Amino acid sequence: MRVVLLGCAVLVGMLAGCGSSEKPSTLGESCARSADCTGRLRCIAQRCRDLVAEEEAEEAKKRVAEEKEHERRAAQCRAGKSCTEMGLCSADRSQTASLICLATKAKHCRESAKCRRSGQCTLREGRCVLAPRRDADCKKEHGSYGFSPCRDLQRCTVRDGVCVLTDTACRTMKRRNPDYNFEVWEEPCRDFGRCTARNPEDENEASICVIASSDDCKRARGCADLGACTYVGESGGWTTYPPLSTKVGTSPCVPGSQKACKESRRCTDFGKCTYRGGDCVAATDRDCATSSRCRSVGQCSAVNGDCVVRTNADCARAKICKTEQRCVPRNGACVGSSTR
């Protein structure tokens, strides 16, 4: 009986010992595993650490460093010429690789040289800009420099408080070509297909007229004259008329169908009525026979995509044979019988 009681006492003592535990370790105290640490603490290198608090402290330290760096960069902007000249007195927080100064206060715009010189005194999206209310504001001169968005940047119409170039302006524009010393006028849309307005995001950049679609190509002389009615991209944009080429890769507008070729002056005048290889060519003598050049100077034979003078028959049907007695084919032309 005594043995049984003693065994029970030992068993009870063992159970009591298993149920007991030491006090959990707090921050910085030693540990064997994370379960030994209290709350959210974790056992790292046998010490209880608060990783969340450490991360928050590191983030706070980083923010302080970033704020100091931003203030240093802002001080550079305030001390720079861009502040007094253009009102760009604050540093862009989103840019860390390079220093970019912005306008963030209306006061800086009003006090800038840009305001006095060009009337650009209104703060908008980090810049000091003009604030036109009517088209007339775009056309008139502003500031001591007489800045005019219409005259200087081709921006003559107000849209959402900004002077812009419009498609309508491009399609009706007539201007002097600055590439010539003498007076040469051109129509960007009619001459070159530049019928769509492109306005750069920066309001101080000039707007331009560009070719942007087949509709633009169809408005240009190149469609009726050359069959170049299909838009294929801006590569090799036309700078002269007629263009040096209407082939894909060298021209933004190219022939795109048999119909475009047959309805063009290249067909009626030069016999280039067949759509082939992305261009209009004279494919057969029949193409050449219907052309005005065949009737007038005898270019009635198709050779390598062109209509040329090749036979006596070509010259015999030509007007110059009847009116000038130039009826003999020689070196690609109809000449008189006595010409050597």
C-alpha positions as CSV (number, residue, x, y, z in Angstrom):
1,M,0.0,0.0,0.0
2,R,2.8,2.4,0.9
3,V,4.6,1.6,-2.4
4,V,1.4,2.4,-4.3
5,L,1.0,5.7,-2.5
6,L,4.6,6.6,-3.1
7,G,4.3,5.9,-6.8
8,C,1.3,8.1,-7.0
9,A,3.0,10.9,-5.3
10,V,6.0,10.7,-7.7
11,L,3.6,10.6,-10.7
12,V,1.6,13.6,-9.4
13,G,4.9,15.5,-8.9
14,M,6.0,14.6,-12.5
15,L,2.7,15.8,-13.9
16,A,2.9,19.0,-11.9
17,G,6.5,19.6,-13.2
18,C,5.4,19.0,-16.9
19,G,2.6,21.6,-16.5
20,S,4.8,24.3,-15.1
21,S,6.9,26.8,-17.4
22,E,9.4,29.5,-17.0
23,K,8.5,33.2,-17.5
24,P,8.7,34.1,-21.3
25,S,11.7,36.2,-22.4
26,T,11.3,39.8,-23.2
27,L,13.0,42.1,-25.7
28,G,16.8,41.5,-25.7
29,E,16.7,38.5,-23.4
30,S,18.2,35.2,-24.3
31,C,16.0,32.5,-26.0
32,A,16.3,29.1,-27.6
33,R,13.3,29.4,-30.0
34,S,10.7,32.1,-30.9
35,A,8.2,30.3,-28.6
36,D,10.4,31.4,-25.6
37,C,9.8,35.1,-26.5
38,T,6.7,37.1,-25.5
39,G,4.2,38.5,-28.0
40,R,5.4,39.3,-31.5
41,L,9.1,38.9,-30.6
42,R,11.1,36.4,-32.5
43,C,14.2,34.5,-31.4
44,I,17.1,35.6,-33.6
45,A,20.7,34.6,-32.8
46,Q,19.4,33.5,-29.3
47,R,18.0,36.9,-28.5
48,C,14.4,38.1,-28.6
49,R,13.9,40.8,-31.2
50,D,11.0,42.9,-32.4
51,L,11.4,42.7,-36.1
52,V,8.4,44.8,-36.8
53,A,9.6,47.7,-34.6
54,E,13.1,47.4,-36.2
55,E,11.6,47.6,-39.7
56,E,9.5,50.7,-38.7
57,A,12.5,52.4,-37.2
58,E,14.5,51.7,-40.3
59,E,11.7,53.1,-42.5
60,A,11.5,56.2,-40.3
61,K,15.3,56.7,-40.6
62,K,15.0,56.3,-44.3
63,R,12.3,58.9,-44.5
64,V,14.3,61.4,-42.5
65,A,17.3,60.8,-44.8
66,E,15.1,61.3,-47.9
67,E,13.6,64.5,-46.5
68,K,17.0,65.9,-45.9
69,E,18.1,64.9,-49.4
70,H,14.9,66.5,-50.8
71,E,15.5,69.7,-48.9
72,R,19.1,69.8,-50.2
73,R,17.9,69.4,-53.7
74,A,15.1,72.0,-53.2
75,A,17.7,74.4,-51.9
76,Q,19.6,73.9,-55.2
77,C,16.5,74.7,-57.2
78,R,15.8,77.8,-55.1
79,A,19.3,79.0,-55.6
80,G,19.4,78.2,-59.3
81,K,18.7,80.4,-62.3
82,S,15.6,78.4,-63.2
83,C,13.9,79.7,-60.1
84,T,14.3,83.4,-60.9
85,E,14.0,82.9,-64.7
86,M,11.1,80.4,-64.9
87,G,9.7,80.0,-61.4
88,L,11.0,76.5,-61.1
89,C,11.9,76.7,-57.4
90,S,11.0,73.2,-56.0
91,A,12.6,69.8,-56.5
92,D,10.7,67.0,-58.1
93,R,10.3,64.3,-55.4
94,S,9.7,61.6,-57.9
95,Q,13.1,62.0,-59.5
96,T,16.1,60.9,-57.5
97,A,18.6,60.1,-60.3
98,S,18.8,63.7,-61.5
99,L,17.8,67.1,-60.3
100,I,14.5,68.3,-61.8
101,C,13.1,71.6,-60.6
102,L,9.3,72.4,-60.7
103,A,7.0,75.3,-60.1
104,T,4.8,74.6,-57.1
105,K,3.8,78.0,-55.9
106,A,1.8,80.6,-57.9
107,K,4.0,83.3,-56.2
108,H,7.1,81.9,-57.9
109,C,5.5,82.1,-61.3
110,R,4.3,85.7,-60.8
111,E,7.8,86.8,-59.7
112,S,9.7,85.1,-62.5
113,A,11.4,86.7,-65.4
114,K,9.3,84.4,-67.6
115,C,6.2,86.1,-66.4
116,R,7.5,89.6,-67.2
117,R,9.0,88.6,-70.5
118,S,6.3,86.4,-72.0
119,G,3.2,86.7,-69.8
120,Q,3.5,83.1,-68.6
121,C,2.5,83.8,-65.0
122,T,0.0,81.0,-64.2
123,L,1.0,77.8,-62.3
124,R,-0.1,74.6,-64.0
125,E,1.2,71.1,-63.5
126,G,4.6,72.1,-62.3
127,R,5.2,74.9,-64.8
128,C,4.5,78.6,-65.3
129,V,2.3,79.0,-68.4
130,L,0.1,81.4,-70.2
131,A,-3.6,81.3,-69.2
132,P,-5.5,82.2,-72.4
133,R,-9.3,82.5,-72.2
134,R,-10.0,83.3,-75.9
135,D,-8.4,82.7,-79.2
136,A,-7.4,86.3,-79.3
137,D,-5.2,85.7,-76.2
138,C,-3.2,83.1,-78.3
139,K,-2.8,85.6,-81.1
140,K,-1.8,88.7,-79.3
141,E,1.7,89.5,-77.9
142,H,2.5,89.0,-74.2
143,G,5.2,90.5,-72.0
144,S,8.2,92.6,-72.8
145,Y,9.4,90.1,-75.4
146,G,6.0,90.2,-77.3
147,F,5.5,86.4,-77.0
148,S,2.7,85.2,-79.3
149,P,1.8,81.5,-79.2
150,C,0.1,81.8,-82.6
151,R,3.0,83.5,-84.4
152,D,5.8,81.8,-82.6
153,L,4.5,78.3,-82.0
154,Q,1.6,77.9,-84.5
155,R,-0.8,77.6,-81.5
156,C,-3.7,79.9,-82.4
157,T,-6.8,78.3,-80.8
158,V,-7.8,77.8,-77.1
159,R,-8.6,74.3,-76.0
160,D,-9.1,73.7,-72.3
161,G,-7.1,76.8,-71.3
162,V,-4.2,76.0,-73.6
163,C,-3.2,77.4,-77.0
164,V,-3.1,74.7,-79.6
165,L,-2.8,74.0,-83.3
166,T,-6.0,72.4,-84.8
167,D,-6.6,70.0,-87.7
168,T,-8.7,72.7,-89.3
169,A,-5.7,75.2,-89.2
170,C,-3.4,72.6,-90.8
171,R,-5.9,71.9,-93.6
172,T,-6.3,75.6,-94.5
173,M,-2.8,76.8,-93.8
174,K,-0.7,78.8,-96.3
175,R,2.8,79.8,-95.3
176,R,6.1,81.0,-96.7
177,N,8.7,78.2,-97.0
178,P,11.6,79.3,-94.9
179,D,14.0,77.1,-96.9
180,Y,14.0,79.5,-99.8
181,N,15.6,83.0,-99.9
182,F,12.9,84.1,-102.3
183,E,9.2,84.0,-101.6
184,V,7.8,80.6,-102.0
185,W,4.4,79.8,-100.5
186,E,3.2,76.3,-99.6
187,E,0.1,74.6,-98.3
188,P,1.2,71.8,-95.8
189,C,-1.9,69.8,-96.2
190,R,-2.5,70.1,-100.0
191,D,1.2,69.9,-100.9
192,F,2.5,67.4,-98.5
193,G,-0.5,65.7,-96.8
194,R,0.3,67.3,-93.4
195,C,-3.3,67.7,-92.4
196,T,-3.3,66.6,-88.8
197,A,-2.2,68.8,-85.9
198,R,0.3,67.5,-83.4
199,N,0.7,69.5,-80.1
200,P,3.6,68.6,-77.9
201,E,2.8,68.3,-74.2
202,D,5.1,71.2,-73.4
203,E,3.2,74.3,-74.2
204,N,6.4,76.1,-75.1
205,E,7.2,73.7,-78.0
206,A,6.0,74.5,-81.4
207,S,3.0,72.6,-82.8
208,I,3.3,71.0,-86.2
209,C,1.2,69.6,-89.0
210,V,1.9,65.9,-89.8
211,I,0.6,63.1,-92.0
212,A,-1.3,60.7,-89.7
213,S,-3.8,58.7,-91.8
214,S,-4.9,57.8,-95.2
215,D,-7.4,60.6,-95.0
216,D,-4.5,63.0,-94.9
217,C,-2.9,61.3,-97.9
218,K,-6.1,61.6,-99.9
219,R,-6.3,65.3,-99.2
220,A,-2.8,65.8,-100.7
221,R,-2.0,66.5,-104.3
222,G,0.0,63.3,-104.3
223,C,-3.1,61.2,-104.2
224,A,-4.6,62.7,-107.4
225,D,-1.3,63.2,-109.1
226,L,0.6,60.0,-108.1
227,G,-2.0,57.6,-106.7
228,A,-0.3,57.9,-103.3
229,C,-3.5,57.7,-101.2
230,T,-2.6,55.1,-98.6
231,Y,-0.8,55.9,-95.3
232,V,1.9,53.6,-94.3
233,G,3.8,55.6,-91.7
234,E,5.9,58.7,-91.3
235,S,9.2,57.3,-92.7
236,G,10.7,59.6,-95.3
237,G,8.1,62.3,-94.9
238,W,7.7,64.5,-98.0
239,T,9.7,67.8,-97.9
240,T,9.3,68.7,-101.6
241,Y,6.7,68.2,-104.2
242,P,6.6,66.1,-106.2
243,P,8.3,63.8,-103.8
244,L,11.4,61.9,-104.9
245,S,9.7,58.6,-104.3
246,T,6.3,57.1,-103.4
247,K,7.6,53.6,-102.5
248,V,7.0,51.9,-99.2
249,G,9.8,52.8,-96.8
250,T,10.6,56.1,-98.5
251,S,7.2,57.8,-98.4
252,P,4.4,58.1,-95.8
253,C,1.8,58.0,-98.5
254,V,2.0,55.3,-101.2
255,P,-0.3,53.8,-103.9
256,G,-2.4,51.1,-102.3
257,S,-4.6,49.8,-105.1
258,Q,-5.2,49.4,-108.8
259,K,-8.0,51.9,-108.5
260,A,-5.7,54.6,-107.0
261,C,-3.2,54.2,-109.9
262,K,-5.8,54.2,-112.7
263,E,-7.5,57.4,-111.3
264,S,-4.2,59.3,-110.9
265,R,-2.5,61.7,-113.3
266,R,0.4,59.2,-113.5
267,C,-1.9,57.0,-115.5
268,T,-3.6,59.6,-117.7
269,D,-0.3,61.6,-118.3
270,F,2.4,58.9,-118.1
271,G,0.7,55.6,-118.6
272,K,1.5,54.3,-115.1
273,C,-1.9,52.7,-114.6
274,T,-1.0,49.3,-113.1
275,Y,-0.5,48.7,-109.3
276,R,2.5,46.5,-108.9
277,G,5.2,46.1,-106.2
278,G,3.6,48.8,-104.1
279,D,3.8,51.5,-106.8
280,C,2.1,52.6,-110.1
281,V,3.9,51.4,-113.2
282,A,3.4,51.1,-116.9
283,A,3.0,47.3,-117.2
284,T,1.8,47.0,-120.9
285,D,1.8,49.0,-124.1
286,R,-2.0,49.4,-123.5
287,D,-1.2,51.4,-120.4
288,C,1.0,53.7,-122.4
289,A,-1.4,54.0,-125.3
290,T,-4.0,55.9,-123.3
291,S,-1.6,58.4,-121.9
292,S,-1.2,62.1,-123.0
293,R,2.5,61.6,-123.4
294,C,1.9,58.9,-126.0
295,R,-0.4,61.2,-128.0
296,S,1.9,64.2,-127.7
297,V,5.5,62.9,-127.9
298,G,5.2,59.2,-128.8
299,Q,6.0,57.5,-125.4
300,C,3.8,54.6,-126.2
301,S,5.9,51.5,-125.4
302,A,6.2,50.0,-121.9
303,V,9.8,49.3,-120.8
304,N,10.8,48.5,-117.2
305,G,7.7,50.2,-115.8
306,D,8.0,53.4,-117.9
307,C,6.5,54.5,-121.2
308,V,9.2,55.3,-123.8
309,V,9.6,56.0,-127.5
310,R,10.7,52.7,-129.0
311,T,9.2,52.1,-132.5
312,N,8.3,54.0,-135.7
313,A,4.7,53.3,-134.8
314,D,5.1,55.2,-131.5
315,C,6.3,58.3,-133.3
316,A,3.7,57.9,-136.1
317,R,0.8,58.3,-133.7
318,A,2.4,61.3,-131.9
319,K,1.3,64.9,-132.4
320,I,4.9,66.1,-133.0
321,C,5.1,63.8,-136.0
322,K,2.1,65.5,-137.6
323,T,2.9,69.1,-136.6
324,E,6.7,69.1,-136.5
325,Q,7.6,66.1,-138.8
326,R,9.5,64.5,-135.9
327,C,8.6,60.9,-136.8
328,V,11.8,58.9,-136.4
329,P,12.6,57.1,-133.0
330,R,16.1,57.8,-131.9
331,N,17.7,57.7,-128.4
332,G,14.3,57.6,-126.6
333,A,12.7,60.5,-128.6
334,C,11.0,61.2,-131.8
335,V,13.2,63.3,-134.1
336,G,13.2,64.6,-137.6
337,S,14.5,62.3,-140.4
338,S,17.4,64.6,-141.0
339,T,18.5,64.6,-137.4
340,R,21.6,62.5,-136.6
